[in-house]
Amino acid sequence: MSGHSKWATTKRHKAAVDAKRGKIFSAISKDLTLAARAGGSDPEFNPRLRTYIAKAKASNMPADNIDRAIKKGTGELPGVEYHELQYEGYGPGGIGIIVEVTTDNKNRAASEVRSTFSKYGGNLAQPGALQHFFNKQGQFLIEAGKTEEDSLMELALENGGEDVLNNGDHFEVRCDITEFDNLSSAFDKAGIEPDSAELAQIPTNLTPLSDEDTVRKLMRLLNALEELDDVQNVYDNSDIDDALLAKVG
């Protein structure tokens, strides 16, 4: 979701981890499998895998599940072939939305994403239509109590970070996607565990929304997309006042 609401989304997911355990475990398993396939099974030499293992443990994912997902990625265990796909569309209020999917069935994923957009007042766009609204970057969200801003700034900038934003209750660190693994390793060595670490679609052009009914419709669409089994991430370029978000949430 959009930059201002991503932190709220992260905290909401943590609070609902038990209720959505199956969905969360499935998403993390796919991440583990793909990370192991790309960089090997040793987290010491595969920072992205190390990040997902930490995420799995934070979600109380059983060690056997973690090990099995990694072995599927390395070919030690048979597994399905996952495809990473991206869909772009527009939601209520003309808000741009990017949906990242990891699936073993392209036709099913496309059908579910398309029907969800249609059901909740949105529509799919042509591939690439929204790229000027978003920039793919490494993004780390860190609770403010975990570190000091000055030391975080110094650590980030020395290890490939491009920007450190102070959002009050949390810091947001951004970097080029090529520096993600390097910065992840630096946080790990410094004993800083991000609350969220991902290659995210950062909105570069925000669209303000102030109409309560439109915001409510948008949130229904975003939540419905996030609930789809094959969907890993949903990003939008809305700019909504936090008080209004809380009111419709």
Steps between C-alpha positions, in 0.01 A plus 500: 500500500604864487795628697302664778285195563764228455602525868138463608468204267810338649370542855154376400651186348694433819187541711304265276773240460307225676178561309679504165773251581436283193519796259811644664681166512419439134638839396818461704553145370495631144749773593731244662483266200572775248782648711665158539463430129667831412779508758542159664400353833767652725360817663854615585566551130141578399383819679157491339441147625621609844245782498215263416611248761485777761155596371387137523624465857333828600172355370557181705532287189612147597864418429396197292295724272794736455739216422256340255444827311876555467559145376232544237693801374829311478342194342565270797125447524248492217288811475277700273638755255418852612458793265546861612249728327395863525161652425419869474163667532292788624279511806224738617608862470741415219756363744782302338549149637778246444438139600792259533412133469689175554303208362518148363202570273518811280144466370351473849696798626403719205134407533488567875677836477285614207172399665599669829574829325166478321301404810631790707477783248842485336643388169823348372738708288749406233843381624728799560216751520581592861878478505538879504301506826729254680870431549616154611741537791620316804289605798562433869251603769646518850317584822636823647583343837747258342766755403603867504443704187858627469659156535245350261571774248874441522465122469260525207698751297824307549339182367310605192199679651366794302251652744394472864156635586387571856128425518465551873430149625724338240786560259490415131828425324510485121772376269559397140393139443862406430594608855220313678706197599794716611281720719316199639833348606603829663184510710550138599858565614387806696230301678215700346206284395272684253126456549469479123767448234410468135552615144203735493320709244541850647247753368666803340180685414235499774130561433313667789166357611271671749156361415407246766290281271776480237760416765277227641452346154874514434581330829252222423672438166851505652399268783329259259811488282723435802278207599558313173722197558739574214548868585824587677484881504260779411617859449301814427578869451222646714562788741245468780493677834574256783188612691282421199673164454429412862137607461431274201728218621 
